[in-house]
Amino acid sequence: MSAVARTLDVARSHINERRSTTVRPRGPYRKAEDVEFLAPIRAIVDARPTYGYPLADRRLLAITERRRVTALLNRRLRAEGQPTVNAKRVLRIMQHHGLTLERYTASRPGRTHDGIVIALRSNVRWCSDHLEIHTRNREVVRILFVLDACDREVIAWSAVANVGISGEMVRDLMVTAVERRFGTTKVPHAVEWLSDNGSAYIARDTADTARALGLTLLFTPVRSPESNGMSEAFVKTLKRDYARVTILPDAGTILALLPDWIEDYCEVHPHSGLKFRSPREFIRLSA
């Protein structure tokens, strides 16, 4: 003990006192004021079950989802003029009341993609892709979309039932996107259009339309969906947070719900790459 005391430059009596003192273990986390946050948190996960409650058909990491719950809760608190809460506190409340998702434990080996898809400002690179959503009566709805690689807003989209995506749909999408972002029929500066190598994208008429609009076509390498990861992330979000938690008896139901889904994604859905702001919230703050 003398050697320890000399090394630490403290009195031996101090070390003796520390040794004889019993350390009281820290009890479980409890804060009475957490009760006021439980109701709004439960309302959020009731409305958006993929943000909280464990679902039978999938397992997800809770980290991103509880941060989305935190973002929506803090958005409400700011509107009411109240102090915000941090994500760790929200997680503790969710864990205590069984509102968290099960942790994802599967291993999915694959190649690493080191390419950069995100743009540093809006209207520099747009990402386009399409997805399929199947209904209970075996119909299929195909959705074509384009989103900005910086603010993630869905600039334009279209959907069809039980038919494929055509080159004409892609060309109409290009025209609509340019008109909505710039209010003209030609971009005022270079804008990249990133897509896969689908026949609708590589068609000569599509290339001619892009050239007339001032868009620069870029294509991902073959068998490399990671190279258009932003579009892939949107596809996953639309299926996970909207389609899979809704009863979809037929194609007409999906077509009727799609406008509300897209609007909710752009206006409300917190995005991890935007500091958990929604795309349009990010655009308004960046203006």
Secondary structure, DSSP 4 states (H G I P E B T S, - for coil): -HHHHHHHT--HHHHHHHHHSPPPPP-----GGGHHHHHHHHHHHHH-GGGSSPPTT----HHHHHHHHHHHHHHHHHHTT-----HHHHHHHHHHTT-SPPPP---------------SSTTSEEEEEEEEEE-TTS-EEEEEEEEETTT--EEEEEEEESSPPPHHHHHHHHHHHHHHHHSSSS-SS-EEEEE---HHHH-HHHHHHHHHHTEEEEEPPTT-GGGGHHHHHHHHHHIIIIITTS---SHHHHHHHHHHHHHHHHHT--BGGGTTB-HHHHHHHH-
